[in-house]
Amino acid sequence: MSSNLDERYGRTPGSTRRDRRVLWVVAGFFALILTGWVVWAGLDGAGPEIEARDTRHQIIDENGISVTFEVSLPPEKAASCAVQALNESFTVVGWKVIDLAPSADYTRSFTEIVKTTELSNTGLIYRCWLT
């Protein structure tokens, strides 16, 4: 009786071997794709080209804050950085984009004054990008 049911529903020794073969081919395909992605995304050795770090801020008054920061970027490349001032509820109350001229130095320090709409309690780098 069970052999009749197996034949009726396609469970023959030949179909079992075929199903295993298809499973191994699909698993091999996914393994190949995963390996390619790991090599492309993780092992290519490319790091960030530009790094920015806040070093200090000084509150001038309710209309301004001085922000000091360091930027590391490849020599002879130009960049721009956005500096922001935040109040105690982390709302942006001042914003300024600074253009950095190319230089032979890898790491440089900058101090910028950001005008604010109200008293801020911190100033920091939002983001830097190559231009």
Z-matrix of the N, CA and C atoms (Angstrom, degrees):
N
C 1 1.443
C 2 1.527 1 111.36
N 3 1.371 2 117.70 1 -41.22
C 4 1.455 3 119.50 2 -177.51
C 5 1.516 4 111.25 3 -68.26
N 6 1.342 5 119.46 4 -32.24
C 7 1.462 6 119.93 5 178.00
C 8 1.515 7 111.14 6 -67.83
N 9 1.327 8 118.94 7 -32.19
C 10 1.467 9 121.28 8 176.15
C 11 1.519 10 110.72 9 -67.09
N 12 1.327 11 116.43 10 -40.89
C 13 1.470 12 119.81 11 177.90
C 14 1.524 13 110.94 12 -66.55
N 15 1.349 14 117.47 13 -41.11
C 16 1.464 15 120.33 14 178.74
C 17 1.517 16 111.11 15 -60.73
N 18 1.322 17 117.47 16 -42.88
C 19 1.464 18 120.21 17 179.40
C 20 1.518 19 110.69 18 -68.56
N 21 1.329 20 116.30 19 -38.70
C 22 1.453 21 120.10 20 -178.26
C 23 1.537 22 111.18 21 -62.41
N 24 1.337 23 116.97 22 -39.96
C 25 1.464 24 121.02 23 -176.85
C 26 1.523 25 113.76 24 -99.18
N 27 1.314 26 118.06 25 12.47
C 28 1.453 27 122.32 26 172.86
C 29 1.499 28 115.91 27 79.85
N 30 1.322 29 118.56 28 19.61
C 31 1.451 30 121.59 29 179.96
C 32 1.531 31 109.20 30 -97.49
N 33 1.305 32 114.82 31 77.59
C 34 1.461 33 120.12 32 177.74
C 35 1.521 34 108.12 33 -107.97
N 36 1.328 35 118.33 34 162.72
C 37 1.467 36 119.79 35 178.13
C 38 1.533 37 112.32 36 -56.51
N 39 1.321 38 117.82 37 -35.84
C 40 1.467 39 120.74 38 178.57
C 41 1.513 40 112.46 39 -67.39
N 42 1.321 41 117.60 40 -40.14
C 43 1.471 42 119.76 41 -179.64
C 44 1.527 43 111.02 42 -70.71
N 45 1.332 44 117.87 43 -32.71
C 46 1.460 45 120.85 44 177.22
C 47 1.519 46 110.80 45 -64.18
N 48 1.340 47 117.18 46 -43.47
C 49 1.471 48 120.41 47 177.32
C 50 1.526 49 110.74 48 -64.14
N 51 1.313 50 117.19 49 -40.40
C 52 1.467 51 121.39 50 179.11
C 53 1.532 52 110.68 51 -64.07
N 54 1.331 53 117.19 52 -42.40
C 55 1.464 54 120.70 53 179.14
C 56 1.527 55 111.42 54 -62.82
N 57 1.333 56 116.34 55 -40.53
C 58 1.465 57 119.60 56 177.56
C 59 1.522 58 111.09 57 -65.06
N 60 1.319 59 116.92 58 -40.55
C 61 1.459 60 121.20 59 179.88
C 62 1.534 61 110.40 60 -63.73
N 63 1.316 62 116.75 61 -43.71
C 64 1.468 63 120.49 62 178.51
C 65 1.528 64 109.93 63 -63.76
N 66 1.329 65 117.38 64 -41.78
C 67 1.454 66 120.95 65 178.36
C 68 1.531 67 111.62 66 -60.08
N 69 1.329 68 117.56 67 -44.19
C 70 1.467 69 121.10 68 179.05
C 71 1.530 70 111.86 69 -65.91
N 72 1.314 71 117.65 70 -37.48
C 73 1.474 72 120.61 71 178.70
C 74 1.533 73 109.89 72 -66.22
N 75 1.324 74 117.58 73 -44.27
C 76 1.467 75 120.78 74 179.67
C 77 1.528 76 110.23 75 -65.70
N 78 1.337 77 118.30 76 -42.78
C 79 1.464 78 121.06 77 178.30
C 80 1.526 79 110.83 78 -62.73
N 81 1.325 80 117.65 79 -40.56
C 82 1.463 81 121.07 80 177.62
C 83 1.521 82 111.82 81 -64.26
N 84 1.325 83 116.85 82 -39.25
C 85 1.465 84 121.50 83 178.21
C 86 1.529 85 110.25 84 -62.19
N 87 1.332 86 117.16 85 -47.18
C 88 1.465 87 120.08 86 179.09
C 89 1.521 88 111.52 87 -64.91
N 90 1.323 89 118.37 88 -37.57
C 91 1.464 90 121.01 89 177.15
C 92 1.523 91 110.87 90 -63.70
N 93 1.316 92 117.06 91 -39.77
C 94 1.462 93 121.56 92 177.87
C 95 1.530 94 110.94 93 -64.64
N 96 1.315 95 117.35 94 -44.03
C 97 1.464 96 121.58 95 178.79
C 98 1.535 97 110.07 96 -64.22
N 99 1.330 98 117.69 97 -43.88
C 100 1.459 99 121.08 98 179.58
C 101 1.524 100 111.30 99 -63.16
N 102 1.303 101 118.15 100 -42.56
C 103 1.466 102 121.64 101 178.32
C 104 1.526 103 110.86 102 -63.03
N 105 1.314 104 116.86 103 -43.49
C 106 1.467 105 120.50 104 177.35
C 107 1.511 106 112.33 105 -61.36
N 108 1.315 107 117.05 106 -40.87
C 109 1.454 108 120.26 107 179.66
C 110 1.524 109 111.21 108 -66.56
N 111 1.341 110 117.83 109 -41.92
C 112 1.464 111 121.10 110 179.15
C 113 1.526 112 110.57 111 -61.29
N 114 1.317 113 116.77 112 -43.41
C 115 1.467 114 120.15 113 179.03
C 116 1.519 115 110.27 114 -64.68
N 117 1.322 116 117.51 115 -44.16
C 118 1.465 117 121.42 116 -177.34
C 119 1.528 118 111.17 117 -67.95
N 120 1.332 119 117.74 118 -45.00
C 121 1.463 120 120.79 119 -172.36
C 122 1.517 121 113.70 120 -89.38
N 123 1.312 122 118.30 121 -35.87
C 124 1.442 123 119.06 122 -170.06
C 125 1.502 124 116.59 123 -105.98
N 126 1.293 125 118.14 124 -26.47
C 127 1.453 126 120.21 125 -172.92
C 128 1.523 127 114.21 126 -111.53
N 129 1.310 128 117.66 127 12.72
C 130 1.463 129 119.17 128 -177.84
C 131 1.521 130 112.99 129 -76.97
N 132 1.322 131 118.87 130 -13.36
C 133 1.461 132 122.29 131 174.56
C 134 1.511 133 115.28 132 79.47
N 135 1.304 134 118.33 133 3.21
C 136 1.459 135 120.15 134 -179.91
C 137 1.522 136 109.55 135 -79.90
N 138 1.308 137 116.64 136 124.75
C 139 1.451 138 121.79 137 177.99
C 140 1.518 139 109.51 138 -108.03
N 141 1.304 140 117.03 139 -179.56
C 142 1.455 141 119.15 140 178.42
C 143 1.533 142 110.49 141 -67.26
N 144 1.305 143 116.44 142 139.87
C 145 1.458 144 120.60 143 -179.45
C 146 1.520 145 112.00 144 -84.64
N 147 1.314 146 116.49 145 -21.05
C 148 1.457 147 119.53 146 -176.45
C 149 1.528 148 108.67 147 -139.07
N 150 1.323 149 114.98 148 138.19
C 151 1.461 150 120.99 149 178.04
C 152 1.518 151 108.53 150 -133.47
N 153 1.320 152 116.53 151 140.93
C 154 1.461 153 121.76 152 177.96
C 155 1.523 154 108.58 153 -129.24
N 156 1.342 155 115.17 154 144.14
C 157 1.464 156 119.86 155 -177.72
C 158 1.519 157 109.03 156 -141.69
N 159 1.333 158 115.94 157 128.89
C 160 1.461 159 121.15 158 174.84
C 161 1.524 160 108.31 159 -72.32
N 162 1.322 161 116.69 160 134.75
C 163 1.457 162 118.86 161 177.16
C 164 1.532 163 111.67 162 -111.61
N 165 1.337 164 117.97 163 -35.36
C 166 1.460 165 119.90 164 176.35
C 167 1.511 166 110.42 165 -168.47
N 168 1.309 167 115.08 166 164.03
C 169 1.461 168 121.83 167 171.39
C 170 1.524 169 108.37 168 -141.15
N 171 1.331 170 115.82 169 154.31
C 172 1.454 171 121.14 170 179.34
C 173 1.522 172 107.84 171 -139.85
N 174 1.300 173 115.92 172 122.79
C 175 1.463 174 120.77 173 178.86
C 176 1.518 175 108.37 174 -75.90
N 177 1.332 176 115.82 175 121.83
C 178 1.470 177 120.83 176 -179.02
C 179 1.526 178 109.48 177 -84.54
N 180 1.321 179 115.75 178 -56.70
C 181 1.457 180 122.70 179 176.04
C 182 1.521 181 107.00 180 -161.76
N 183 1.327 182 117.13 181 -165.67
C 184 1.465 183 118.42 182 -177.73
C 185 1.533 184 112.98 183 -73.37
N 186 1.315 185 117.38 184 -6.15
C 187 1.460 186 120.19 185 -179.65
C 188 1.523 187 113.72 186 -115.38
N 189 1.321 188 118.44 187 10.11
C 190 1.455 189 118.87 188 -178.81
C 191 1.514 190 113.39 189 -167.67
N 192 1.324 191 114.53 190 155.05
C 193 1.460 192 122.31 191 177.82
C 194 1.524 193 107.50 192 -144.54
N 195 1.319 194 116.41 193 143.28
C 196 1.461 195 122.07 194 177.56
C 197 1.537 196 107.52 195 -101.36
N 198 1.330 197 116.51 196 127.87
C 199 1.462 198 122.02 197 -178.20
C 200 1.525 199 108.12 198 -119.61
N 201 1.333 200 116.84 199 127.24
C 202 1.460 201 122.81 200 176.35
C 203 1.518 202 107.95 201 -111.59
N 204 1.324 203 116.11 202 133.78
C 205 1.457 204 120.82 203 -177.18
C 206 1.521 205 110.23 204 -149.70
N 207 1.335 206 115.40 205 160.00
C 208 1.462 207 122.35 206 175.98
C 209 1.524 208 109.13 207 -113.58
N 210 1.331 209 115.36 208 142.31
C 211 1.463 210 121.40 209 177.04
C 212 1.525 211 107.89 210 -126.74
N 213 1.329 212 115.98 211 129.68
C 214 1.471 213 121.98 212 175.56
C 215 1.524 214 107.52 213 -114.61
N 216 1.324 215 115.62 214 120.54
C 217 1.452 216 120.83 215 179.01
C 218 1.517 217 109.66 216 -147.96
N 219 1.322 218 117.96 217 160.68
C 220 1.460 219 120.23 218 -178.91
C 221 1.528 220 111.43 219 -56.75
N 222 1.336 221 117.12 220 142.81
C 223 1.460 222 119.99 221 179.12
C 224 1.531 223 111.82 222 -57.53
N 225 1.319 224 114.35 223 146.87
C 226 1.462 225 123.61 224 177.40
C 227 1.528 226 113.46 225 64.64
N 228 1.335 227 117.70 226 24.48
C 229 1.470 228 122.03 227 174.90
C 230 1.518 229 108.49 228 -113.96
N 231 1.321 230 116.90 229 140.21
C 232 1.457 231 122.40 230 177.00
C 233 1.529 232 108.95 231 -92.28
N 234 1.321 233 115.68 232 153.35
C 235 1.459 234 120.68 233 -179.36
C 236 1.516 235 109.61 234 -148.33
N 237 1.314 236 115.29 235 168.18
C 238 1.460 237 122.84 236 172.45
C 239 1.515 238 107.69 237 -132.75
N 240 1.332 239 115.96 238 147.47
C 241 1.457 240 121.27 239 178.98
C 242 1.520 241 109.21 240 -132.67
N 243 1.315 242 115.75 241 142.82
C 244 1.457 243 122.01 242 174.59
C 245 1.527 244 107.93 243 -103.09
N 246 1.320 245 115.81 244 124.79
C 247 1.458 246 122.59 245 178.92
C 248 1.519 247 107.05 246 -110.83
N 249 1.335 248 116.50 247 135.66
C 250 1.458 249 119.28 248 -178.91
C 251 1.522 250 110.98 249 -127.97
N 252 1.320 251 114.54 250 154.54
C 253 1.458 252 121.95 251 174.83
C 254 1.524 253 107.24 252 -117.42
N 255 1.331 254 115.90 253 134.97
C 256 1.465 255 121.36 254 -178.34
C 257 1.509 256 110.32 255 -119.60
N 258 1.348 257 116.22 256 147.26
C 259 1.460 258 119.43 257 174.00
C 260 1.521 259 109.20 258 -91.09
N 261 1.341 260 116.88 259 -174.51
C 262 1.464 261 118.82 260 -174.08
C 263 1.527 262 113.60 261 -68.63
N 264 1.328 263 118.91 262 -16.05
C 265 1.470 264 120.52 263 175.30
C 266 1.530 265 110.83 264 -98.69
N 267 1.336 266 117.15 265 18.08
C 268 1.468 267 125.00 266 176.83
C 269 1.534 268 113.23 267 61.97
N 270 1.311 269 116.16 268 29.93
C 271 1.456 270 121.52 269 174.31
C 272 1.520 271 107.96 270 -92.89
N 273 1.338 272 116.25 271 138.57
C 274 1.461 273 120.50 272 179.08
C 275 1.524 274 108.50 273 -71.12
N 276 1.345 275 116.23 274 120.87
C 277 1.461 276 121.31 275 179.55
C 278 1.533 277 111.54 276 -116.96
N 279 1.332 278 116.83 277 -0.60
C 280 1.458 279 121.43 278 176.07
C 281 1.516 280 109.50 279 -161.14
N 282 1.352 281 115.21 280 147.24
C 283 1.466 282 120.11 281 -174.71
C 284 1.516 283 107.96 282 -152.17
N 285 1.341 284 115.96 283 137.03
C 286 1.462 285 119.34 284 178.92
C 287 1.528 286 108.64 285 -150.78
N 288 1.335 287 116.37 286 135.77
C 289 1.462 288 122.09 287 176.01
C 290 1.519 289 107.75 288 -104.17
N 291 1.329 290 115.93 289 126.33
C 292 1.462 291 122.28 290 -178.09
C 293 1.516 292 109.21 291 -112.48
N 294 1.325 293 116.92 292 131.98
C 295 1.468 294 121.66 293 175.17
C 296 1.526 295 108.46 294 -93.75
N 297 1.325 296 115.99 295 129.55
C 298 1.462 297 122.11 296 179.89
C 299 1.521 298 109.09 297 -105.82
N 300 1.297 299 116.11 298 123.13
C 301 1.470 300 121.19 299 -179.21
C 302 1.531 301 109.70 300 -73.88
N 303 1.335 302 117.53 301 155.36
C 304 1.471 303 119.93 302 176.79
C 305 1.526 304 110.84 303 -61.91
N 306 1.329 305 115.67 304 149.23
C 307 1.455 306 121.42 305 -179.24
C 308 1.523 307 109.25 306 -149.31
N 309 1.307 308 116.46 307 160.08
C 310 1.466 309 121.05 308 177.01
C 311 1.526 310 111.48 309 -79.81
N 312 1.332 311 117.30 310 -16.86
C 313 1.465 312 121.82 311 -179.64
C 314 1.527 313 110.57 312 -80.35
N 315 1.331 314 115.71 313 142.65
C 316 1.468 315 120.12 314 178.47
C 317 1.531 316 111.06 315 -79.07
N 318 1.329 317 117.18 316 -43.36
C 319 1.463 318 121.53 317 -179.94
C 320 1.521 319 109.49 318 -117.62
N 321 1.324 320 115.33 319 131.03
C 322 1.462 321 121.18 320 179.24
C 323 1.518 322 109.45 321 -132.35
N 324 1.322 323 116.22 322 154.59
C 325 1.455 324 122.36 323 178.58
C 326 1.528 325 109.44 324 -112.86
N 327 1.324 326 115.78 325 141.44
C 328 1.462 327 121.92 326 -178.41
C 329 1.518 328 109.22 327 -134.77
N 330 1.321 329 115.99 328 148.87
C 331 1.458 330 122.71 329 172.18
C 332 1.516 331 107.70 330 -128.08
N 333 1.325 332 116.12 331 125.51
C 334 1.460 333 121.57 332 -179.10
C 335 1.515 334 109.70 333 -128.82
N 336 1.317 335 115.65 334 146.25
C 337 1.458 336 121.85 335 174.98
C 338 1.523 337 107.59 336 -101.07
N 339 1.323 338 114.81 337 125.98
C 340 1.467 339 121.43 338 -179.52
C 341 1.521 340 107.75 339 -109.46
N 342 1.322 341 116.32 340 125.96
C 343 1.467 342 120.92 341 176.55
C 344 1.525 343 108.43 342 -77.52
N 345 1.329 344 115.63 343 141.71
C 346 1.459 345 120.96 344 -176.63
C 347 1.526 346 111.11 345 -124.39
N 348 1.325 347 115.36 346 157.35
C 349 1.464 348 120.99 347 179.07
C 350 1.526 349 112.05 348 -87.33
N 351 1.337 350 116.18 349 -18.96
C 352 1.461 351 122.12 350 176.42
C 353 1.523 352 107.86 351 -154.68
N 354 1.305 353 117.45 352 177.75
C 355 1.455 354 121.36 353 -178.26
C 356 1.528 355 110.20 354 -61.82
N 357 1.316 356 115.24 355 126.96
C 358 1.470 357 120.00 356 177.20
C 359 1.518 358 108.94 357 -103.88
N 360 1.331 359 116.28 358 158.48
C 361 1.459 360 118.48 359 176.30
C 362 1.522 361 112.35 360 -117.32
N 363 1.330 362 117.66 361 -3.07
C 364 1.464 363 120.15 362 174.61
C 365 1.526 364 109.80 363 -156.82
N 366 1.320 365 114.54 364 156.36
C 367 1.454 366 121.48 365 174.52
C 368 1.514 367 107.90 366 -137.82
N 369 1.313 368 116.93 367 136.52
C 370 1.461 369 120.30 368 -177.05
C 371 1.519 370 112.39 369 -155.21
N 372 1.327 371 114.42 370 169.37
C 373 1.457 372 121.37 371 177.81
C 374 1.522 373 108.56 372 -78.90
N 375 1.309 374 116.47 373 129.98
C 376 1.458 375 120.14 374 174.81
C 377 1.516 376 109.73 375 -84.76
N 378 1.352 377 116.91 376 -50.39
C 379 1.457 378 121.20 377 -177.20
C 380 1.523 379 109.32 378 -169.13
N 381 1.340 380 116.59 379 150.50
C 382 1.465 381 123.09 380 173.05
C 383 1.526 382 108.71 381 -125.37
N 384 1.328 383 116.43 382 149.82
C 385 1.463 384 120.89 383 179.66
C 386 1.523 385 109.19 384 -148.96
N 387 1.326 386 115.04 385 153.32
C 388 1.470 387 120.48 386 177.95
C 389 1.515 388 109.36 387 -75.50
N 390 1.344 389 116.23 388 142.52
C 391 1.463 390 120.01 389 178.79
C 392 1.504 391 111.00 390 -121.84
